[in-house]
Amino acid sequence: MNPSFQELIKHKFPDLSRGQKKVAEFLINFMEKGSLYTAGQIGKEAGVSETTVIRLAYALGLNGFSDLQELMRKEWLASAESKEAASKHAAGSAAEEKKPFSEWLSPVDEKDLSQAVDALIKSDQVYIAGFRESHTAAYWLYYKMNQLRNHVLLSFPTGFLLETLCNLTSASTVVVFSLPRYTKEALEVAQQAKNQGAKVIAITDRRLSPVGQIADITLLAGTTEHILSLLALSQVVISSMQKRDEKTAGKRQEHLEKLYAEQGIFLE
């Protein structure tokens, strides 16, 4: 099966020149424009020459700009059709949960969200990593996910234990929060997870961020200037998990409520 446009960009991105990377980022973020604009127009928008746009096509192993645009156009049209279908079935869990947080959420790709939720439910263990400012969101996701399933682990605010990552398997999933300024710890966790065959879910600001480049699934946060953007996206993930695996989540929450009552943790 031939790789998609985004997969091709992701695979070749580290080897591209600086100018080609600027074009690649523009095309990923504005696929509709890339599907319709000429090479010269794309170069002007990306801040590079028309030649650089054409050279990108060859760097990706294609026969020329027309092949690049055709690949892009097919993916853009398929994505547009998918989004239209999703909007017609907006009663689904993700659509319902996005309403209260709409000002903080960028459009969530339904396919990516579904794949992420499926992995988080089926994994033998989930490791959540967030460093420095991102740790607040990572801890919230860790705490809420612990109410839905077992074997959920969390990184430290400034680092991680290799002894913990050593336990990852090909059936594990690692969630990595990675926002500007990108930390080396986030990239190291993702790389270690990939080395051990675990699935990596990146919660980041762009698909071609350092962690986004190697992640299996990328969920894009909205405005990264406020912690609510991360919490809003995390809430969508948690709510989708809860509704997708209602029986398992319900049993665990019932057991937790019994423990809470026995310990008298809550006043009401």
Buried (B, 14 or more C-beta within 10 A) or exposed (E): EEBBBBEBBBEBBEEBEEBBBBBBBBBBEBBEBBBEBEBEBBBBBBEBBBEBBBBBBBBBEBEEBEBBBEBBBEBBEEBEEEBEEBEEEEEBBBBBBBEEBEEBBBEBBBEBBBBBBBBBBEBBBBBBBBBBBBBBBBBBBBEBBBBBBEEBBBBEBEEBEEEBBEEBEEEBBBBBBBBEEBBEBBBBBBBBBBEBEBBBBBBBBBBBBBBBBBBBBBBBBBEBEEBBBBBBBBBBBBBBBBBBBEEBBEEBEEEBEEEEEEEEEEEE
